[in-house]
Amino acid sequence: MTANGNDTREADMSDGGPSIQFDGDYVLTINGKPERSVTTSAVVNPATGEIIAEVPVAGPEQLDEAVEAARAAFPSWAATPLPRRQAIVSAIGDRLEAHAGEFMTLLTREQGKPGSGATWEVLGSVAWLRAIAAQSLPEEVIEDTADRRVITRYPPLGVVGGITPWNFPILLAVWKIAPALVAGNCVIVKPSPFTPLCTLKLAELVQDLLPPGVFSVLSGDDDLGKQLTAHPGIDKIAFTGNTETGKHVMRSAAGNLKRITLELGGNDPAIVLPDVDPAKIAPQLFWAAFQNNAQFCNAAKRLYIHADVYEQVRDALVDYARTITVGDGADPGTDLGPIQNRPQFEKVKEYFDDCARNGYTFALGGQIDESARGWFVPVTLVDDPPEDSRLMREEPFGPILPLVRWSDEADVIARANDTAFGLGASVWGKDLEAVERIGRQIEAGTVWLNEVHQYSPAQAFGGHKQSGIGCENSLHGLMEYTNWQTVTLNKRPDAV
């Protein structure tokens, strides 16, 4: 780094990067260098309960150091030609792909998801990095005459703080890192204290591609998150997590009117029409609800089945669910892993207890074996609980799904919309006119019709109501990492 902040390194972007140990020491990355901390915290494998790593807990001074380095690096990084920034972000994808196997193994150990889920997340992150690297926001010419020119341009914000959750720790970090860097910002990521390992290793692996200070990662506890959101040197917070925490982030960010993107909780309805084939649709509905063991903001959390086919669809779901293996994600025969952490496990248990206490009928499951080593919960289907039950009104974030009947179209739309959330929804049926008619009346950021969980770097993703503010992905998401600036020019020689 020269005195004016310009990086003089030319990293080889075609190789696999520096040699790092994926199963060893974990460090913070600040200003392009590894750092340790006085305090550490344990990371636990949720399938075994075993401590698999001790990671640094960054203190306020280290956050200040990272912010200061990012602010120093920002002018030069923002001035770096867009093609160069795009090439570097694409090269981060190449590095991740070159070490995909190590990241998959580490992801399963810290998060618990089986190999198929780890493969989808790691290779999906590679695809996202490359696709976002190809995006750009050219200046828009509003007016250009002999006398006057008006343009709108998209300069970067400055320093972005990314706060990521434990359910998709790599992918949801990439959803923040890639657009932030392409737009010309510097970024500091704080991963969840439950799943920091992959993010720490990603930062360590790609530092030689970037000028120091442009991309830092700080692991830490809830106090670090509060400090990050309130820090006056941070210009934007991009947060994925639950709605209540999102409200705290919003309050904290108000101190200096930080820009915010909040991707929050959901209570997604899935509406099944009477003309479906129960046996054919059961696997699709199962994975709509239980992908990633239902630890998924966009999981279908309320399944509305038309009364004419309710029993047939319910029974087909039960039959399919009996073929699913819940276990250690490291076992190749596992379909669904454990709940990721002890607090979430205890929360999910509350919904089981509430259903049992109220006498709801379990079509499948309902009993948690608390003698298991890991935080395992059986796939559970609850047969027609009342609309005002906790299970219907809240977001369990675990593998317990209510199935409810409907018969009137207007009524089921009203019930589907009767929630504080509005993240996603799906509608299923052969009558495409009815499917689309219902789908267009659902109050949610993404509505899937006869499919579910289809995402794209070119597709805007965000929530309505208390499911979030702003969006991620697409050019709309890239814009969220910029300011809008209108520049006007009076060309007339006699203007001044």
Summary of the structure (lengths in Angstrom):
residues: 496
radius of gyration: 23.9
end to end distance: 42.1
largest distance: 85.2
contacts: 1741
relative contact order: 0.13
helix: 39%
strand: 22%
